[in-house]
């Protein structure tokens, strides 16, 4: 009988328990202590036992039962191909604000996959809607303490949530938050705000309802819907204006004060884009409660600026001669420009050209640097003063690869512009060193 979960061994560590027992790549792990292994969390949970009974199936179908005695924290030395030891779960919603539905055709396949997997929420910080999470999933989250779990709320109005997610079960799915709360699981939340849909009084209601999950719900971010130029046939959504952004910030700041007075944390946070749109400065560091939602674009600019300030204060300045350039998205541009000018003040011989890349690929309403493509960089920087080096932020590239969203490589862009390109890590300290031409290792020794 075929088992639901069979995990193929991809590699075996040298001199490990698995190697001593004759486990080899290509073998299948069927169970541990009589329990089928669903994914990496089951595996890690059961292999912590000091006494194990492994059921292994060889490629020829022969099954081995292997008894193991080991230290509780000792690894078996088995590696599996998939990071989760299971397939990723895809989204079952048709959200009116879905960014993936606004992608143009012809891009790499991975960019069209809609994940909605609670395990990725724990491992990678992804946000989940709860609509495809079963009671079994909730039980495992509580048993294995898979926290924090990041939840896309959008609204606490159940009827409105069904409409926004285009899923008739989306409202009832919010009841799972109660189970996580009762299980003592820490959570973070997100509200993707759509003009005329879940803003205004609905936003007030959502914030009010979500405060009921404090302190286990540690933070909730409010981010504006991202609208690309590829929205033909999709739900009609309008962009937020400067006045809209100011109203959103007024609501958030008012609730921050109220909640801080009661709980000692600010809880509800505005994405950095709201401040750009409202033409207001991002808040001071203390207002971000330790940057709980940094990867969601909340506080990234403030952290970048503060790290830059710390590094700049350490620099002594000199008469070095250097001309270079930097490119970024509209959101970060005024901050990067300001930082470049401060480097030029400390190093009078350094000239930095900072360029704001307009997002022609996705549309001008997309302002983050992480969605800037190689073709937009090439088109807009052609013939510009670039100096000896062009600096680009690492979030423009695919993780661990020199590839932009449109599959152009760093070398493609470098060759087209005839300039050396350096990729800058995400910290403000790294940016300061890159501007000044300071070797990061030498800076650390200094």
C-alpha positions in Angstrom: 0.0 0.0 0.0 1.4 3.4 -1.0 1.9 5.7 2.0 0.8 9.3 2.0 4.3 10.6 3.0 7.5 9.0 1.7 10.7 10.9 1.9 13.7 10.2 -0.3 17.1 10.5 1.3 19.2 12.9 -0.8 22.5 12.8 1.1 24.1 11.1 4.1 26.7 12.8 6.2 30.1 11.0 6.5 30.7 9.2 9.8 27.1 9.8 10.8 24.6 7.4 12.5 22.8 7.0 9.2 26.0 6.0 7.4 26.9 3.5 10.0 23.5 1.9 9.6 23.8 1.6 5.9 21.3 4.3 4.9 22.1 5.6 1.4 20.8 8.3 -1.0 17.7 7.0 -2.8 16.4 5.2 0.3 12.9 6.2 1.6 12.1 7.1 5.1 8.7 5.6 5.9 8.2 6.2 9.6 9.9 6.9 12.9 8.7 5.1 16.0 5.7 3.9 14.0 4.7 7.5 13.1 4.5 8.6 9.5 6.5 11.8 8.9 4.5 14.5 7.3 7.2 17.1 7.0 10.4 18.6 8.5 8.6 19.5 11.7 7.5 16.0 12.4 11.0 14.7 11.5 12.8 17.2 13.9 10.3 16.4 16.7 10.7 12.6 16.6 14.4 12.4 16.0 15.0 14.2 19.3 14.1 11.0 21.1 17.0 9.0 22.5 15.6 5.7 21.3 14.3 5.4 17.7 12.8 2.8 15.4 13.3 3.8 11.8 11.5 2.1 8.9 13.5 2.5 5.7 12.7 1.2 2.3 15.5 0.5 -0.2 15.1 1.2 -3.9 14.4 -2.5 -4.6 11.5 -2.5 -2.2 13.2 -4.2 0.8 12.3 -2.6 4.1 14.7 -2.3 7.0 13.7 -1.7 10.6 16.6 0.1 12.4 16.8 0.5 16.1 18.9 3.4 17.3 20.1 4.6 20.6 21.6 8.1 20.6 21.9 11.3 22.6 18.6 13.4 22.3 20.3 16.2 20.4 22.4 14.0 18.2 21.7 14.2 14.4 21.1 11.2 12.3 23.0 12.8 9.4 20.2 12.4 6.8 19.5 15.2 4.3 16.3 15.4 2.2 15.8 17.2 -1.1 12.9 19.5 -0.2 13.4 22.0 2.5 9.9 21.2 4.0 10.1 17.5 3.2 6.7 18.2 1.6 5.1 20.2 -1.2 4.4 23.9 -0.6 0.7 24.6 -0.2 -0.8 27.0 -2.7 -3.4 29.7 -2.0 -7.1 28.8 -2.5 -8.2 32.4 -2.5 -8.8 34.9 -5.3 -8.0 38.1 -3.5 -9.0 41.4 -5.1 -5.5 42.8 -4.2 -3.3 39.8 -5.2 0.0 41.1 -6.6 0.7 37.8 -8.5 -2.5 38.3 -10.5 -1.0 41.6 -11.6 2.2 40.1 -13.0 2.8 40.2 -16.8 3.1 36.9 -18.7 6.4 35.4 -19.7 8.3 35.6 -16.4 9.9 32.6 -14.6 7.4 30.1 -13.2 8.3 30.6 -9.5 7.0 34.2 -9.6 3.5 32.9 -10.3 3.2 30.5 -7.4 0.8 31.7 -4.7 1.9 30.2 -1.4 -0.4 30.1 1.7 1.5 27.7 3.9 1.6 28.2 7.7 4.9 26.3 7.8 6.5 29.0 5.5 5.1 31.6 7.9 7.2 30.1 10.6 10.3 29.4 8.5 10.4 32.4 6.2 8.0 35.0 7.7 5.4 34.6 4.9 1.8 35.8 5.7 -1.0 33.3 5.6 -4.8 33.8 5.3 -5.8 30.7 7.4 -8.3 29.6 4.7 -6.5 26.4 3.9 -5.4 25.6 7.5 -7.0 22.6 9.1 -7.5 21.8 12.8 -4.7 19.3 12.3 -2.4 22.1 11.2 -3.5 24.2 14.2 -2.7 21.3 16.6 0.7 20.9 15.1 1.5 24.6 15.4 0.6 24.5 19.1 2.4 21.2 19.8 5.6 22.2 18.0 5.4 25.8 19.1 5.7 27.1 15.5 5.7 30.7 16.4 5.3 33.5 15.5 2.7 32.8 12.9 2.1 35.8 10.5 -1.5 36.3 9.5 -3.0 38.3 6.7 -6.1 39.7 8.3 -7.2 42.4 5.8 -10.3 43.0 7.9 -12.1 41.5 10.9 -15.5 42.0 9.2 -16.2 38.4 8.2 -18.6 39.3 5.4 -16.1 41.8 3.9 -13.2 39.4 4.3 -15.1 36.8 2.2 -15.6 39.4 -0.5 -11.9 40.6 -0.4 -10.5 37.1 -0.5 -13.2 35.8 -2.9 -13.6 32.8 -0.6 -16.9 32.0 1.2 -14.9 30.4 4.1 -12.6 33.4 4.6 -14.7 34.9 7.4 -15.0 31.7 9.4 -11.2 31.2 9.0 -10.7 34.1 11.5 -12.0 31.8 14.2 -8.6 29.9 14.0 -7.0 33.0 15.4 -8.9 32.2 18.6 -7.5 28.7 18.7 -3.9 30.0 18.2 -4.5 32.6 20.9 -5.9 29.9 23.3 -2.8 27.8 22.5 -0.5 30.6 23.5 1.0 31.0 20.0 2.6 34.4 19.3 1.4 36.1 16.1 2.0 39.1 13.9 -0.7 40.5 11.6 -1.0 42.4 8.3 -3.7 44.5 6.7 -3.4 45.2 3.0 -5.4 48.4 2.7 -7.6 48.9 -0.4 -9.1 52.3 -1.0 -12.9 52.4 -0.4 -12.9 48.8 0.7 -11.3 48.1 4.1 -10.1 51.6 5.0 -11.9 54.3 7.0 -14.4 52.9 9.5 -13.5 49.3 8.6 -9.8 50.0 9.5 -10.9 51.4 12.8 -13.0 48.3 13.4 -10.2 45.9 12.5 -7.7 47.6 14.8 -10.2 47.7 17.6 -11.0 44.0 17.2 -7.3 42.9 16.9 -6.3 44.6 20.1 -8.3 41.8 21.8 -5.5 39.4 20.9 -2.8 41.4 22.7 -0.2 40.6 23.9 0.1 37.3 21.9 -0.7 39.3 18.7 2.5 41.3 18.9 2.1 43.6 16.0 -0.1 44.5 13.0 1.2 46.3 9.9 -1.0 48.3 7.6 0.4 48.4 4.0 -1.1 50.0 0.9 -2.2 47.7 -1.9 0.4 47.4 -4.7 -1.1 48.3 -8.0 0.7 47.4 -11.2 -0.2 48.4 -14.8 -1.4 44.8 -15.5 -4.8 44.9 -13.9 -7.1 44.4 -16.9 -10.1 42.3 -15.9 -9.3 42.5 -12.2 -11.3 44.2 -9.4 -11.2 48.0 -9.9 -9.0 49.5 -7.2 -7.9 53.1 -7.0 -4.5 54.3 -5.8 -4.3 56.2 -2.5 -3.6 60.0 -2.6 -1.4 62.1 -0.3 -4.5 63.1 1.6 -5.6 59.5 2.0 -2.2 58.6 3.3 -2.3 61.4 5.9 -5.7 60.1 7.1 -4.4 56.6 7.4 -1.4 57.8 9.4 -3.7 59.8 11.7 -5.7 56.7 12.5 -2.6 54.6 13.1 -0.8 57.2 15.2 -3.9 57.7 17.3 -4.2 54.0 18.0 -0.5 53.7 18.7 -0.8 56.3 21.5 -3.9 54.6 23.0 -2.4 51.1 22.9 1.0 52.2 24.2 -0.5 53.9 27.2 -2.3 50.6 28.0 0.2 47.9 27.0 3.6 49.6 26.6 3.9 48.8 22.9 2.7 50.5 19.7 1.2 47.4 18.1 -0.2 48.9 15.0 2.4 50.1 12.4 2.3 51.9 9.1 4.4 50.6 6.1 7.1 53.0 5.0 5.2 53.7 1.8 2.5 55.7 3.7 5.1 58.2 4.9 6.5 58.7 1.4 3.0 59.2 0.0 2.0 61.6 2.8 5.4 63.4 2.5 6.1 62.8 6.2 9.2 61.6 7.9 9.3 58.0 9.1 9.0 57.7 12.9 11.9 57.4 15.3 13.2 53.9 16.1 11.4 53.6 19.4 8.0 53.6 17.7 8.8 50.3 15.9 8.9 48.1 19.0 12.1 46.4 17.9 11.3 46.2 14.1 8.9 43.3 14.4 7.8 43.7 10.8 11.0 44.8 9.1 10.6 42.3 6.2 7.1 43.6 5.5 8.5 47.1 4.8 7.8 48.5 8.2 10.7 50.6 9.6 13.2 49.6 6.9 14.0 53.2 6.1 14.4 54.3 9.7 16.7 51.3 10.4 18.8 52.0 7.3 19.2 55.7 8.2 20.1 55.0 11.8 22.7 52.4 10.8 24.1 54.8 8.3 24.4 57.5 11.0 26.3 55.1 13.4 28.8 54.2 10.7 29.2 57.8 9.5 30.0 58.9 13.0 32.9 56.4 13.1 34.4 57.6 9.8 37.2 60.1 10.0 37.0 61.7 6.5 39.9 62.4 4.2 40.9 63.8 0.8 40.2 60.6 -1.3 39.0 61.2 -4.9 36.1 59.0 -6.0 33.2 59.3 -8.4 30.4 56.7 -8.4 26.6 56.3 -8.7 23.7 54.6 -7.0 20.3 53.6 -8.2 17.2 52.8 -6.1 13.4 52.9 -6.2 11.2 55.9 -5.6 10.5 54.9 -2.0 14.1 55.0 -0.7 15.4 57.6 -3.1 15.1 60.7 -0.9 16.8 58.9 2.0 19.6 57.5 -0.2 20.1 60.9 -1.7 20.4 62.5 1.7 22.9 59.9 2.9 25.0 60.4 -0.3 25.1 64.1 0.4 26.4 63.5 4.0 29.2 61.3 2.7 30.2 64.1 0.3 30.3 66.5 3.2 32.7 64.2 5.1 34.7 63.3 2.0 34.9 66.5 -0.2 36.6 64.5 -3.0 33.8 62.0 -3.3 31.1 62.6 -5.9 28.0 60.4 -5.8 25.2 60.5 -8.5 22.0 59.0 -7.0 19.3 58.0 -9.5 15.6 57.3 -8.8 14.5 54.4 -11.1 10.9 54.8 -12.2 9.2 51.4 -12.4 8.1 51.3 -16.1 7.9 47.5 -16.0 5.2 47.2 -13.3 4.0 50.7 -13.4 4.9 54.0 -11.7 2.7 53.1 -8.6 5.2 50.5 -7.6 7.9 52.3 -5.7 10.0 49.7 -3.8 13.5 48.9 -5.0 12.9 45.2 -4.6 10.6 45.3 -7.7 13.0 47.3 -10.0 14.0 45.3 -13.1 17.2 45.2 -15.0 15.7 46.6 -18.2 14.4 49.7 -16.3 17.9 50.3 -14.9 19.5 50.0 -18.3 17.0 52.2 -20.1 17.0 55.0 -17.5 20.7 55.1 -16.8 21.9 54.9 -20.4 24.1 58.0 -21.0 24.0 59.1 -17.4 27.1 60.0 -15.3 27.9 56.8 -13.5 31.5 57.2 -12.4 33.7 54.2 -11.8 31.0 52.1 -10.0 27.3 51.7 -9.9 25.9 50.6 -6.6 22.6 48.6 -6.5 20.8 47.2 -3.4 20.8 43.5 -2.9 17.0 43.3 -2.7 16.8 44.0 -6.5 18.2 40.5 -7.1 17.0 36.9 -6.7 18.2 35.4 -3.4 21.8 34.2 -3.8 21.8 34.9 -7.5 22.9 37.8 -9.7 19.5 37.9 -11.5 16.9 40.6 -11.6 13.1 39.9 -11.7 13.1 40.1 -15.5 15.9 37.5 -15.6 18.5 39.9 -16.8 21.8 39.4 -14.9 24.1 41.9 -13.2 26.6 41.2 -16.0 23.9 42.0 -18.6 23.3 45.4 -17.0 27.0 46.1 -16.4 27.9 45.3 -20.0 25.1 47.5 -21.4 26.0 50.5 -19.2 29.8 49.9 -19.4 30.2 50.3 -15.7 31.3 48.1 -12.8 28.3 47.2 -10.6 28.7 46.5 -6.9 25.8 45.0 -4.9 25.3 46.5 -1.5 24.0 44.5 1.4 20.9 45.8 3.2 22.4 47.5 6.2 23.1 51.2 6.4 26.6 50.5 7.6 27.3 48.6 4.4 25.9 51.5 2.3 28.1 54.1 4.1 31.2 51.9 3.4 30.2 51.4 -0.2 29.7 55.1 -0.8 33.1 55.9 0.7 34.9 53.0 -1.0 35.7 51.5 2.4 36.4 47.8 2.5 33.9 46.3 5.0 36.6 44.0 6.5 39.0 46.9 7.0 36.1 48.9 8.5 35.4 46.2 11.0 39.1 46.0 12.0 39.1 49.7 12.3 
